[in-house]
Structures are given as C-alpha cells and as structure tokens.
C-alpha cells in the first residue's frame, strides 16, 4: 500500500547559546510572531544563568532548556538528541531574526522537495562584519527590507554549505546515516556548519532559499577571543581537508584569506575585531603546522596560555 505524503512536518527550532541571556530574552519571544509556529523550541546553554528566568512565560510554543558541556558542536548534538521524533530542525543563532513566514517556507520547501537535506536562508543583513546590530534596530530594519519588493526574489539554488546562523536539517537522513556535528571541533567550532553540510551532501541537496529571509544581528558579546578564533581559522580548515569534508584547495584559500585580512587589518583594525589577536592565533597555528602538531584541539592550549 502506498503511504500518503505528509501534509505537515514536525518542526523544532534549536538555539545553542553561551553567556547571552539578555539576547535570548529579547529574541526567543519573537519566534511567536511566525505565522507557522514551530512545534518545539530547544535552547542549549552551558550553565543555568545563560538562560533567562521564566523565558517560557506567556509563550504558546513548548520550550525546553538544556545544559551542555563546552563546545558548539556538542550543544548542537545535544539539541538533536532531544528531538528523536522530529522531522525538521531549524538551527538559529541566538541573534538571528526571522521574517514572519520563515518557518512556513521551510515546511513548504521540505514537503515539496524530499531530496533536500539542508536549507539555509537569505541573510538580508549580516551584522557579523560590523560592530553588531541591536535587537530593536534589527527588527525595524528587517521589517523595512521585507516591505521592499526588490528583496523578494523567488530563487532556490544549490550551495556548498549551510550557514550555521540559520540552517535547517532533515533529521531522518541524519539518523539513518549516523551523521552528527564533529565534536573534535572545540569551543566556537569554526566551520562546523561546512563539515556537517559536506557530510550530508552525499545524501541529498544543500540549498539556499531566498524565501527564507532574516537578519543576523552579529552581536559581539560572548564570542570567542581573537587569539582562539585566529588559531581555528588555520587549524580547522586543515582538519576538514584531512578529514575529506573540504577540498585542500578550498581550505588553503580560506586560511590564506583570513591570514591576509588579519595582517592588513592589524595595521588599522576595526574597533569590533581583535585583528592582532587573530593574527597571533594564526601564527601559533602555523607554528604547530610546521611542527606537525596542528589540530582543532590546539585552541584549548591557546586558551590556557591566553
């Protein structure tokens, strides 16, 4: 007997966060503005104080708060483990604001295209390259962009990887193939989204949908220090290339681009970027590479020395 196709998917929103309770308090309630509400919200932090008290008060969507150990990959995996019977998981950074129809478009896309394993949205503004955008300002900016007809292209295209700040996963494919975020990438886990994407690419399409729109505020509090990020900018691409989830040519290009940006940026650094710290981290990673000792976990030794 032929099984009827699903008309509705069980969708969760997962938010890993560290040391940013004020951001969570401002952004999580905004998820209730979705015209297709998620069936569950899961927040995973490192300690209870990372989650605002009574965050679930007044919310209609069930909210689960988890505590994990250090490392974004571990936090993401713990969220996945908490959702054994869900179809779709939308990972959001705690400072990502969705257009009101974002989740509705996710559901439509995954119902219509059963070959898609990851979708990532159209980030209309990304504050990661700026000093950051405040939540209230971001909400106003998002509304203005949504009202602009030029920001509504109906385009779906295949891409190399999802962008971790807004990345939707088809969970049954991950379960069947035992695919997880790589917990060998510690702390901020630079490029964990690329690694997972390339592992899942063997089992389906990775796409960017311009119908899934939002703004990444790029709030700077609680982020990895410059020296640690700089180490990961070299060590993590090398690790992924050795692992086989990134071409060596792409890894070299990415590491070189970051190194050059940090060299020139150190001359006249942006106020919101620790270019000298990143450059120092790059140098420590290159020294470890020359000694044959480079690995993503090397950032933990940098942390102790920093």
C-alpha positions in Angstrom: 0.0 0.0 0.0 1.4 3.4 -1.0 1.8 5.8 2.0 0.2 9.2 1.7 2.8 12.0 1.6 2.9 14.1 4.7 0.9 17.3 4.8 2.6 18.7 7.9 6.1 18.2 9.3 7.1 18.2 12.9 9.5 21.2 13.2 11.7 22.3 16.0 13.9 25.4 16.4 17.2 24.8 18.1 19.3 27.6 19.6 22.7 27.0 21.1 23.9 29.9 23.3 26.6 30.8 25.7 26.6 33.7 28.2 24.0 35.8 26.4 20.8 35.7 28.5 19.7 39.2 27.5 19.9 38.3 23.8 17.8 35.2 24.4 15.3 37.2 26.4 14.8 39.6 23.5 14.9 37.2 20.5 13.2 34.0 21.6 9.8 35.6 22.2 9.9 37.0 18.7 9.6 33.4 17.3 6.0 33.6 18.4 5.5 36.0 15.5 5.9 33.2 13.0 2.7 32.6 11.0 3.6 28.9 11.2 4.8 28.3 14.7 7.4 25.6 15.5 6.3 22.6 17.4 9.1 22.9 19.9 11.9 25.4 20.8 15.1 23.9 22.4 17.7 26.2 23.9 21.0 24.7 24.9 23.4 26.6 27.1 26.4 25.8 29.3 25.0 26.9 32.6 21.6 27.8 34.1 22.5 31.5 34.3 22.9 31.6 30.5 19.1 31.1 30.1 16.8 34.0 31.3 14.5 33.1 34.1 10.8 32.4 33.2 11.7 32.7 29.5 8.8 30.3 28.6 6.2 32.5 30.5 3.5 33.6 28.2 4.8 31.6 25.2 2.5 29.2 23.4 5.3 27.1 21.9 6.8 24.5 24.2 10.3 25.5 25.3 12.9 23.0 26.5 16.1 24.3 28.2 19.2 22.0 28.2 22.6 22.4 29.7 25.6 21.0 27.9 29.4 21.0 28.1 31.7 23.3 26.3 31.7 23.3 22.5 29.1 24.5 20.0 29.2 21.1 18.2 28.3 19.3 21.5 25.5 21.8 22.1 24.1 21.2 18.6 24.3 17.4 19.0 22.5 17.6 22.4 19.7 19.5 20.8 19.4 16.9 18.1 19.3 14.1 20.7 16.4 15.8 22.4 14.3 15.6 19.3 14.1 11.9 18.4 10.7 12.0 16.7 11.0 15.4 14.8 11.2 15.7 11.1 13.0 19.1 10.7 15.3 21.1 12.9 16.0 24.7 12.2 19.2 25.9 13.9 19.3 29.6 14.7 21.9 31.7 16.3 20.5 33.5 19.4 20.8 36.8 17.5 19.0 35.8 14.2 15.7 37.4 13.5 13.3 35.6 11.1 10.8 37.0 8.7 7.3 36.1 9.9 6.9 33.4 7.1 10.3 31.8 7.6 9.2 28.6 9.2 6.2 28.3 6.8 8.6 28.5 3.9 10.8 25.9 5.5 7.9 23.5 5.8 6.8 24.1 2.2 10.3 23.6 0.9 10.9 20.3 2.7 7.4 18.9 1.8 7.9 19.7 -1.9 11.5 18.6 -2.2 12.2 15.3 -0.5 15.8 15.3 -1.9 16.8 18.4 0.2 18.7 17.6 3.3 19.8 21.2 4.3 18.4 24.6 3.5 19.9 27.9 4.5 18.1 31.2 4.2 18.7 34.6 2.6 20.5 36.8 5.2 19.3 40.2 4.2 21.8 41.9 6.5 24.7 40.2 8.4 26.0 42.2 11.3 28.9 39.8 11.8 31.1 42.1 9.8 30.1 45.2 11.7 30.0 46.3 15.4 26.7 44.4 15.6 23.0 45.4 15.4 20.8 45.8 18.4 17.6 43.8 18.5 15.1 46.7 18.3 17.1 48.2 15.4 17.3 44.9 13.7 13.6 44.2 13.9 12.9 47.6 12.3 15.4 47.0 9.6 14.0 43.6 8.9 10.5 45.0 8.5 11.7 47.7 6.1 13.5 45.1 4.0 10.5 42.8 3.9 8.4 45.7 2.7 10.8 46.3 -0.2 9.7 44.3 -3.3 13.3 44.1 -4.5 14.2 41.9 -1.6 11.7 39.1 -2.6 13.4 37.1 -5.3 11.9 33.7 -5.8 15.1 31.8 -6.1 16.3 28.4 -4.9 19.9 27.4 -5.6 22.3 24.6 -4.7 25.1 25.8 -2.4 28.3 24.3 -0.9 27.2 24.5 2.7 24.5 25.8 5.0 25.2 28.9 7.2 25.1 28.0 10.8 23.2 31.1 11.9 20.1 29.8 10.1 20.4 26.2 8.9 17.6 23.7 8.6 18.3 20.0 8.7 16.2 16.9 7.6 16.7 14.8 10.7 15.7 11.4 9.4 18.6 11.4 6.9 21.0 12.3 9.7 19.6 9.5 11.9 19.8 6.8 9.1 23.3 7.7 8.2 24.6 8.4 11.8 25.7 11.9 10.9 26.5 14.4 13.7 28.3 17.6 14.2 32.0 16.9 14.8 32.8 17.3 18.5 36.5 17.3 17.7 36.0 21.0 16.7 36.0 22.6 20.2 34.8 25.9 21.6 33.2 28.1 18.9 33.7 25.2 16.4 34.7 27.4 13.4 33.4 25.7 10.2 31.2 23.1 11.9 28.4 24.0 9.5 30.6 23.3 6.5 31.7 20.0 7.9 28.2 18.8 8.5 27.0 20.1 5.2 29.6 18.2 3.2 28.8 15.0 5.1 25.1 15.4 4.3 25.8 16.3 0.7 26.3 12.7 -0.1 22.7 12.0 0.8 20.8 14.9 -0.8 20.8 18.6 -1.8 22.0 21.6 0.1 20.2 24.7 -1.0 19.8 28.4 -0.2 16.2 29.6 -0.3 15.6 33.3 -0.9 12.1 32.8 0.6 13.6 32.1 4.0 14.7 35.6 5.0 16.1 37.2 8.1 18.8 39.3 9.7 21.8 38.2 11.6 22.5 40.8 14.3 26.1 39.8 14.8 26.1 40.7 18.5 29.6 40.6 19.8 29.2 39.7 23.5 30.0 36.1 24.5 32.1 35.4 21.3 35.4 33.6 21.1 38.5 35.8 21.7 40.6 36.9 18.8 43.6 34.6 19.5 41.4 31.5 19.8 39.4 32.3 16.6 42.7 33.0 14.8 44.1 29.6 15.7 40.9 27.9 14.5 41.0 29.9 11.2 44.1 27.9 10.3 43.6 24.6 12.2 40.0 23.9 11.4 40.2 24.2 7.5 43.4 21.9 7.7 41.5 19.4 9.8 38.5 19.3 7.5 40.7 18.9 4.4 42.5 16.0 6.1 39.1 14.5 7.0 37.8 14.9 3.5 34.9 17.3 4.1 36.7 20.2 2.5 38.9 20.3 -0.6 42.5 21.2 0.2 42.4 24.0 -2.4 39.4 25.5 -0.6 41.0 25.1 2.8 44.2 26.8 1.7 42.2 29.6 0.1 40.1 30.1 3.2 43.0 30.1 5.6 45.1 32.4 3.3 42.2 34.9 3.0 41.9 35.1 6.8 45.6 35.4 7.3 45.9 38.2 4.8 42.9 40.0 6.3 44.4 39.8 9.7 47.8 41.0 8.6 46.4 44.1 6.8 43.6 44.6 9.4 46.2 44.7 12.2 47.6 47.9 10.7 44.3 49.7 11.1 42.0 47.3 12.9 38.2 47.6 13.1 37.1 48.6 16.6 34.9 45.4 17.0 37.5 42.9 15.7 40.7 41.8 17.6 42.8 41.6 14.5 46.1 41.4 16.4 44.7 38.6 18.5 43.6 36.8 15.4 46.9 37.2 13.7 48.7 35.9 16.8 46.4 32.9 16.7 47.1 32.4 13.0 50.8 32.4 13.8 50.5 29.9 16.6 48.6 27.6 14.4 51.1 27.9 11.5 53.9 27.1 14.0 52.0 24.0 15.1 51.5 23.1 11.4 55.3 23.3 10.8 55.9 21.1 13.9 53.3 18.5 12.7 51.2 19.1 15.8 48.3 21.1 14.5 44.7 20.1 15.3 41.5 21.9 16.2 42.0 20.9 19.9 45.2 23.0 19.9 43.0 26.0 20.6 42.5 24.7 24.1 46.2 25.1 24.8 46.0 28.6 23.4 43.1 29.2 25.8 45.3 28.2 28.7 48.1 30.4 27.6 46.0 33.4 26.7 
